């Protein structure tokens, strides 16, 4: 599941806007996980993190779908 998500994020056929959003969401959740381990001594399962990344990217695209750059991104992300 994680490998599929990474392939989806870093595929060179994806639009640059989509790759930027996906990388930002990935970095955010990795840093959040690191801070949870450091401050709270709690970990999140990698499959949950990948679902959170997937959901965040989808929500960002849906929230901005009326903008010109974001109109076709949801179809690219889901595939």
C-alpha positions in Angstrom: 0.0 0.0 0.0 2.8 2.4 0.9 4.7 1.6 -2.3 1.6 2.2 -4.4 1.2 5.6 -2.7 4.8 6.5 -3.4 4.5 5.4 -7.0 1.4 7.5 -7.3 3.1 10.6 -5.8 6.3 10.5 -7.7 5.1 9.3 -11.1 6.5 11.7 -13.7 3.3 11.5 -15.7 1.4 13.3 -13.0 0.9 17.1 -13.2 3.4 19.1 -11.3 0.7 20.7 -9.1 -0.5 17.3 -8.0 3.1 16.2 -7.2 3.7 19.4 -5.1 0.5 18.9 -3.1 1.3 15.2 -2.5 4.9 15.9 -1.4 3.7 18.7 0.9 1.1 16.4 2.5 3.7 13.6 2.8 6.2 15.9 4.5 3.6 17.2 6.9 2.5 13.8 8.0 6.1 12.5 8.4 6.9 15.5 10.6 3.7 15.0 12.5 4.6 11.4 13.1 8.1 12.4 14.2 6.8 14.9 16.7 4.3 12.4 18.1 7.1 10.0 18.8 9.3 12.6 20.3 6.8 14.4 22.5 4.0 11.8 23.2 5.9 8.5 22.7 3.1 7.3 20.4 3.3 5.9 16.9 0.9 5.7 14.1 0.8 2.7 11.8 2.3 3.5 8.3 -1.0 2.3 6.6 -2.9 4.9 8.6 -0.4 7.6 7.6 -0.7 6.7 3.9 -4.5 6.9 4.2 -4.2 10.3 5.9 -1.9 11.5 3.1 -4.3 10.2 0.5 -7.3 11.9 2.2 -5.5 15.2 2.6 -4.5 15.4 -1.0 -8.1 14.5 -2.1 -9.5 17.2 0.3 -7.2 19.9 -1.0 -8.1 19.1 -4.6 -11.8 19.0 -3.9 -11.6 22.3 -2.0 -9.9 24.0 -4.9 -11.6 22.2 -7.8 -13.1 25.4 -9.2 -9.7 26.8 -10.0 -8.3 26.2 -13.4 -5.2 24.2 -12.3 -7.2 21.9 -10.1 -10.1 20.9 -12.5 -8.6 17.7 -13.7 -6.4 16.8 -10.8 -8.9 14.6 -8.9 -9.1 12.1 -11.8 -5.3 12.0 -11.9 -5.0 11.4 -8.2 -7.6 8.7 -7.9 -6.2 6.6 -10.9 
